[in-house]
Amino acid sequence: MVTRAWAAFVVLSTTNATAAAPASAAPIIAYDVTAGPQAAELQVEAAFPPGTADELTLDRAALSYVAEVTVADGTAWRPAPAHGRFWTASGCQAHGCRVRYRFRLGDAARAIDDVDTAALRAGVTVAPTTTWLLRGRDTDGARFRLTVHAPDGWRFASGLPRPAAGVYDGSWSSDPTAPYAAFGEFVAQSLTVGGGVIDVALAREVAAPAVVAWLKDAAQAIAAFYGRYPVPRLQVIVLPERANMQGKELGGGGGASILLAPDDDPAHGGNDWVATHEMVHVATPDLWRQYLWLTEGLATYVEPIARARAGQLRAETIWADMLRGMPKGLAHETDRGMNGTHDWGRLYWGGALFWLLADVEIRQNSDNRQSLETALRAVLAAGGNTHVAWPVEQLMDTGDRALSRPVLRPLYQKMGMHAMPVDLPALWRKLGVSSRDGGGVTFDDRAPLARVRAGITAAAAGR
């Protein structure tokens, strides 16, 4: 998952609009984008209504790839003067104007080589729209409508809400981010799972039937765990294995996207967990980067449990992985709490340990009638998915309000801000889990928390 700043890019959707101003009051900026061969260059024309632009800019890393910015507030086009990271659009703020420019996307992708800004991977050019759409310095709350014309034989894929083919809606905020977008020779497929639509853009060389089946299994596991699919629409962009990455998720506002590069048989290889892991991020509000351990830990913890509930994993596999993995998340002597940690083991397994401890305590408090699932469904019901950015306290308190007594906020205050010791051997004994010689685990159903352990990984009824 890519963790963004608090002021997120807000995208409008007919099913989940979260704009700062009422849709009827917000001005609409119209972008028309034509991509040249292999999307090496984008020709962009934008119509800015009054009040939406005076000085134009975009992502700092992409500034040098903008060329020939011209402005017209009537019929005459004139160059827009550049100063620092801005272009001056005289008269645009008061009267509105049109802006034209070129963006050298191919050069940017090769030079930057970061999928969160611009990258060329296995013949696919990946770059969120914030990389190449000029916007005003003060367009906070302004909506936009984007029309994209892809090169012959190519498709454009984006996680922005899509009211019509080739048309995308969004809204600028003071600190914009956007879902992944890509140009490529894609084959498009669509899945409907749990009330959500998953649009899949498959690059050349991708084993489409195996990958689509894998994505469907992941989506069904997530929908079963959360009670529904967490967003109305998700864009998944699938690159071939040689793109040399596993998976990333990027959302904001009303948009959601996942970027994957699995092997040819992802359901039975080393990538089997990746799609479900990234879909947990889709179901989670964005937090400040210092809380990355909470979001990555949640995906690490929930992914195998959701798959077990869907009958896709055995309980023995999950607990064996926890026995091996959880020690990597324990506090070091120099730790001062989880917040801000950069240690890999602490981020993923320390975060997963937080959610395991929360799940166990919630189940103990309620005699297994409630679980972490109860709290996470409440977060989702309150609008807490990848469309939005929340303060960490809002995440904790929203989950706690669904429980018989608060668990998440008190545990966060202990682990997030302090190096809380955890006696893992004692926890395993209480849960009735122990390692077996030669690998695997042994369960003790007489252990004090054996029912809690069984409830965590129990398959859904009827499977």
C-alpha positions in Angstrom: 0.0 0.0 0.0 1.1 3.6 -0.7 0.4 5.7 2.4 -0.5 9.3 1.5 -0.7 12.6 3.4 -3.8 13.5 5.4 -5.3 15.9 2.8 -6.2 13.2 0.2 -7.1 13.5 -3.4 -10.9 13.5 -3.3 -12.7 11.8 -6.2 -16.4 12.0 -6.8 -18.5 8.9 -7.3 -22.3 8.6 -7.6 -22.1 6.0 -4.9 -19.6 7.6 -2.5 -19.1 11.3 -3.0 -16.8 13.0 -0.5 -16.1 16.4 -2.0 -15.4 19.4 0.2 -18.2 21.4 -1.4 -21.6 20.3 -2.7 -21.3 18.9 -6.2 -23.7 21.5 -7.6 -21.6 24.4 -6.3 -18.1 23.1 -7.4 -16.7 24.3 -10.7 -15.8 21.6 -13.2 -12.4 21.6 -15.0 -12.6 19.7 -18.3 -9.4 17.9 -19.4 -9.1 16.3 -22.9 -6.0 14.1 -23.3 -4.8 12.5 -26.4 -1.9 10.0 -26.1 0.6 9.6 -29.0 2.1 6.3 -30.1 3.0 4.1 -27.1 1.8 7.0 -24.9 5.3 8.6 -25.2 3.7 12.0 -25.3 0.3 13.4 -24.1 -1.4 16.4 -25.7 -3.6 18.0 -23.1 -6.2 20.7 -23.4 -7.9 22.0 -20.3 -10.8 24.4 -19.8 -10.6 26.1 -16.4 -13.8 27.9 -15.2 -13.3 31.2 -13.3 -11.9 30.8 -9.9 -10.0 27.5 -10.6 -6.6 28.6 -11.9 -4.2 31.5 -11.6 -0.8 29.7 -11.4 -0.6 26.2 -12.7 1.5 23.3 -11.4 1.7 19.6 -11.0 3.8 17.0 -9.1 7.3 18.4 -8.4 9.1 15.4 -9.8 7.3 15.8 -13.2 7.8 19.5 -13.8 10.6 19.2 -16.3 8.5 17.0 -18.6 5.9 19.7 -19.3 6.4 21.6 -22.6 4.7 24.4 -24.6 2.2 25.6 -22.0 -0.1 28.1 -23.7 -3.2 30.0 -22.5 -6.2 31.5 -24.2 -8.9 33.5 -22.4 -10.5 34.3 -25.8 -9.4 33.1 -29.2 -5.7 34.1 -29.1 -3.2 31.6 -27.7 -0.1 33.0 -25.9 2.8 31.3 -24.0 2.3 31.0 -20.2 5.3 32.4 -18.4 7.1 29.9 -16.2 8.6 30.8 -12.8 9.8 28.2 -10.4 7.3 25.3 -10.3 4.4 27.4 -11.7 3.1 28.7 -15.0 1.2 32.0 -14.9 -2.3 31.9 -16.5 -3.1 35.6 -16.5 -6.9 36.3 -16.5 -7.8 32.7 -15.8 -8.8 33.2 -12.2 -11.2 36.0 -13.0 -12.6 35.0 -16.4 -11.7 31.4 -17.0 -9.4 30.2 -19.8 -8.2 27.3 -21.9 -4.8 25.8 -21.4 -2.8 23.6 -23.8 0.5 21.7 -23.2 2.5 18.6 -24.0 3.6 16.1 -21.4 6.6 13.8 -22.2 5.3 10.8 -20.4 7.7 8.3 -21.9 10.7 10.4 -20.9 9.3 10.9 -17.4 8.6 7.1 -17.0 12.1 6.1 -18.0 13.8 8.8 -15.9 11.7 8.6 -12.7 11.1 4.9 -12.7 8.7 4.9 -9.8 5.2 3.6 -10.3 3.8 6.1 -7.7 4.9 8.9 -10.1 5.8 7.5 -13.5 7.4 4.2 -14.7 7.7 2.0 -17.7 7.3 -1.6 -16.7 7.1 -4.5 -19.2 5.7 -2.3 -22.0 3.1 -0.6 -19.8 3.4 3.1 -18.8 2.2 3.6 -15.2 1.6 7.2 -13.9 -1.2 8.5 -11.7 -3.1 11.4 -13.3 -1.6 13.8 -10.7 1.7 13.3 -12.5 0.5 14.8 -15.8 -2.5 17.0 -15.2 -1.8 20.7 -14.6 -3.9 22.2 -11.9 -4.3 25.6 -10.2 -2.4 26.5 -7.1 -5.8 27.1 -5.3 -8.2 24.6 -6.9 -9.0 22.9 -3.6 -12.5 21.4 -4.0 -12.7 22.0 -7.8 -14.1 19.0 -9.7 -12.8 17.8 -13.0 -13.8 15.6 -15.8 -11.1 13.8 -17.8 -11.5 12.4 -21.3 -8.7 10.2 -22.5 -8.0 9.1 -26.0 -5.5 6.1 -26.0 -3.3 5.2 -28.9 -4.6 2.7 -31.5 -4.5 -0.8 -30.0 -3.9 0.5 -26.5 -6.2 1.2 -23.5 -6.1 3.6 -20.6 -6.9 2.2 -17.2 -7.5 4.3 -14.1 -9.0 3.8 -10.6 -10.9 7.1 -10.9 -14.7 6.9 -11.0 -15.8 6.3 -14.6 -19.2 7.7 -15.6 -18.8 6.6 -19.3 -16.2 4.8 -21.5 -13.1 6.9 -21.7 -14.4 9.5 -19.2 -13.2 9.9 -15.6 -14.4 12.2 -12.7 -12.4 13.6 -9.9 -11.8 16.6 -7.6 -8.7 18.4 -6.6 -7.7 18.9 -3.0 -4.9 21.0 -1.4 -2.6 17.9 -1.4 -3.7 15.8 -4.3 -3.1 12.1 -4.8 -4.8 9.8 -7.3 -5.2 6.1 -7.9 -2.9 4.3 -10.4 -3.4 4.9 -14.1 -1.7 3.2 -17.0 -1.5 3.1 -20.8 -0.9 -0.3 -22.4 -2.0 -3.0 -24.7 -4.5 -4.3 -22.2 -7.2 -6.9 -22.3 -10.1 -5.7 -20.2 -12.3 -8.0 -18.0 -14.7 -7.3 -15.2 -15.8 -9.1 -12.1 -18.8 -8.4 -9.9 -18.3 -9.6 -6.3 -20.1 -8.7 -3.1 -21.7 -5.6 -4.6 -18.5 -4.3 -6.0 -17.1 -4.2 -9.6 -13.5 -5.1 -10.2 -12.2 -3.9 -13.5 -9.1 -5.8 -14.6 -6.6 -4.5 -17.2 -4.4 -7.4 -18.2 -1.1 -6.6 -20.0 0.3 -8.8 -22.7 2.1 -11.9 -21.5 -0.3 -12.2 -18.5 -1.9 -15.6 -18.1 -5.4 -14.2 -18.1 -7.6 -17.2 -16.9 -5.4 -18.0 -14.0 -5.0 -14.4 -12.9 -8.7 -13.6 -13.1 -9.6 -16.7 -11.1 -7.0 -15.7 -8.5 -8.5 -12.2 -8.3 -12.0 -13.6 -8.0 -11.0 -15.8 -5.1 -9.3 -12.8 -3.3 -12.4 -10.6 -3.9 -14.7 -13.3 -2.6 -12.6 -13.8 0.6 -12.6 -10.0 1.2 -16.3 -9.6 0.6 -17.1 -12.5 3.0 -14.9 -11.1 5.7 -16.2 -7.5 5.5 -19.8 -8.5 4.6 -19.6 -6.8 1.2 -16.9 -5.6 -1.2 -15.4 -2.5 0.4 -15.6 -0.1 -2.6 -18.1 0.2 -5.4 -15.4 -0.1 -8.1 -11.8 -1.2 -8.1 -9.3 -0.9 -10.9 -6.7 -3.7 -11.0 -3.8 -3.3 -13.4 -1.9 -6.6 -14.0 1.6 -6.5 -15.4 3.7 -9.6 -16.4 6.0 -11.2 -13.9 9.1 -9.5 -15.5 7.8 -6.1 -14.3 9.6 -7.2 -11.1 7.2 -6.2 -8.4 4.5 -7.9 -6.3 1.7 -5.6 -5.5 0.8 -2.0 -4.5 -2.5 -0.3 -3.7 -3.3 3.4 -4.2 -6.6 5.1 -3.6 -8.0 8.5 -2.5 -11.4 10.1 -2.5 -13.8 7.9 -4.6 -11.0 6.0 -6.4 -9.3 2.7 -5.8 -6.6 0.8 -7.6 -4.2 -2.1 -7.3 -1.1 -2.7 -9.3 0.1 -6.3 -9.5 2.8 -8.4 -11.3 2.1 -12.0 -10.3 3.7 -15.2 -11.7 1.8 -17.4 -14.2 0.0 -19.4 -11.6 -0.5 -16.9 -8.7 -3.0 -19.0 -6.8 -0.5 -21.8 -6.2 2.9 -20.0 -6.2 4.7 -17.5 -4.1 2.2 -14.7 -5.0 -0.9 -16.4 -3.7 -1.4 -13.9 -0.8 -0.7 -10.7 -2.7 -4.1 -9.9 -4.2 -6.0 -10.5 -0.9 -3.4 -8.5 1.0 -3.8 -5.5 -1.3 -7.6 -5.8 -1.1 -7.4 -5.4 2.7 -5.8 -2.0 2.0 -8.8 -1.2 -0.2 -11.0 -1.7 2.9 -8.9 0.5 5.1 -8.8 4.3 5.4 -5.5 5.9 4.7 -3.4 7.0 7.7 -0.3 9.2 8.1 2.9 7.5 7.2 4.0 7.1 10.8 1.1 4.6 11.2 2.1 2.4 8.3 2.6 -0.4 10.8 -1.2 -0.4 11.4 -2.2 -0.7 7.8 0.5 -3.1 6.7 0.0 -5.1 9.9 -3.8 -5.3 9.3 -3.3 -6.6 5.8 -0.7 -9.1 7.1 -3.1 -10.4 9.7 -6.5 -10.3 7.9 -5.3 -11.7 4.5 -4.8 -15.3 5.7 -7.8 -15.2 8.0 -10.1 -14.0 5.2 -8.9 -16.7 3.0 -9.4 -19.3 5.7 -13.0 -18.1 6.2 -13.5 -18.6 2.5 -12.1 -22.1 2.6 -9.0 -21.2 0.7 -6.4 -21.9 3.5 -6.1 -24.4 6.3 -5.9 -23.2 9.9 -2.7 -25.1 10.5 -1.0 -23.1 7.7 -2.1 -19.8 9.3 -0.9 -20.6 12.8 2.4 -22.1 11.6 3.1 -18.8 9.7 2.2 -16.8 12.9 4.5 -18.9 15.0 7.4 -18.1 12.6 6.5 -14.5 11.8 5.2 -12.9 15.0 8.6 -12.9 16.8 10.0 -10.7 14.0 7.6 -8.0 15.2 8.6 -7.9 18.9 10.0 -4.7 20.3 13.8 -4.1 20.3 15.7 -2.7 23.3 15.9 0.8 21.6 12.2 0.9 20.5 10.0 3.6 21.8 6.7 2.3 20.4 5.4 1.3 16.9 4.7 4.8 15.6 7.2 5.8 13.0 9.0 2.5 12.8 10.9 1.7 9.6 11.9 -1.8 10.6 10.4 -4.4 8.2 9.6 -6.9 10.8 8.0 -4.3 13.1 6.0 -2.8 10.2 4.4 -6.1 9.0 4.7 -8.6 11.9 4.6 -6.1 14.7 1.5 -4.6 13.2 0.0 -8.0 12.7 0.7 -8.8 16.4 -1.3 -5.6 17.4 -4.3 -6.9 15.5 -4.0 -10.4 16.8 -3.9 -9.2 20.4 -6.9 -7.0 19.7 -8.8 -9.9 18.1 -8.1 -12.1 21.1 -9.1 -9.5 23.6 -12.3 -8.7 21.8 -13.3 -12.4 21.6 -12.4 -12.8 25.3 -14.6 -9.9 26.3 -17.6 -11.1 24.3 -17.2 -14.9 24.7 -16.5 -15.1 21.0 -19.6 -13.2 20.0 -17.6 -10.3 18.7 -14.2 -10.2 17.0 -11.9 -7.8 15.1 -14.2 -8.4 12.2 -17.0 -6.7 14.1 -14.8 -3.5 14.5 -13.6 -3.5 10.9 -17.1 -3.9 9.5 -18.1 -0.9 11.6 -15.2 1.1 10.2 -16.3 0.2 6.7 -19.9 1.1 7.4 -18.8 4.5 8.5 -17.1 5.1 5.1 -13.7 4.1 6.2 -12.1 2.6 3.1 -9.3 3.7 0.7 -11.4 6.5 -0.6 -10.6 8.6 2.5 -7.9 9.6 4.9 -8.6 9.4 8.6 -6.7 10.4 11.8 -5.6 7.2 13.6 -7.9 8.1 16.5 -10.9 8.0 14.2 -10.1 4.5 13.0 -9.6 3.3 16.6 -12.7 5.0 18.0 -15.0 4.0 15.2 -14.1 0.3 15.7 -14.4 0.5 19.4 -17.9 2.0 19.3 -19.1 -1.3 17.8 -17.6 -3.4 20.7 -18.9 -4.2 24.1 -15.9 -2.4 25.6 -13.1 -0.4 24.0 -10.1 -2.4 22.9 -8.4 -0.7 19.9 -7.7 2.7 21.3 -6.3 1.4 24.7 -4.1 -1.1 22.9 -2.9 1.5 20.4 -1.9 3.8 23.3 0.2 1.0 24.8 1.9 -0.3 21.6 1.9 2.8 19.4 3.5 5.2 21.8 5.5 2.8 24.0 7.6 -0.4 23.6 5.1 -2.8 25.0 6.5 -6.2 25.9 4.6 -9.2 24.6 5.1 -12.7 26.0 4.5 -14.7 22.8 5.2 -18.2 24.3 2.6 -17.5 27.0 0.1 -16.3 24.3 0.6 -19.5 22.2 0.1 -21.7 25.3 -3.2 -20.0 26.1 -4.3 -20.3 22.5 -3.2 -23.9 22.4 -0.8 -23.6 19.5 2.7 -25.2 19.4 5.3 -26.1 16.8 5.5 -29.7 15.6 8.8 -31.4 14.9 9.4 -31.4 11.1 7.2 -28.4 10.6 3.5 -27.5 11.1 1.6 -27.0 14.3 -0.2 -29.0 17.0 -3.5 -27.7 18.6 -4.4 -28.2 22.2 -8.2 -27.9 22.4 -8.0 -27.9 26.3 -6.1 -24.6 26.3 -7.8 -21.7 28.0 -8.3 -19.8 24.7 -8.7 -22.7 22.4 -12.2 -21.5 21.4 -10.8 -18.1 20.6 -8.1 -19.7 18.4 -10.7 -21.8 16.6 -13.0 -18.9 16.1 -10.3 -16.7 14.5 -9.7 -19.1 11.6 -13.0 -21.0 11.4 -14.3 -21.4 7.9 -17.6 -19.7 7.1 -20.8 -21.7 7.7 -21.8 -23.8 4.7 -18.3 -24.3 3.3 
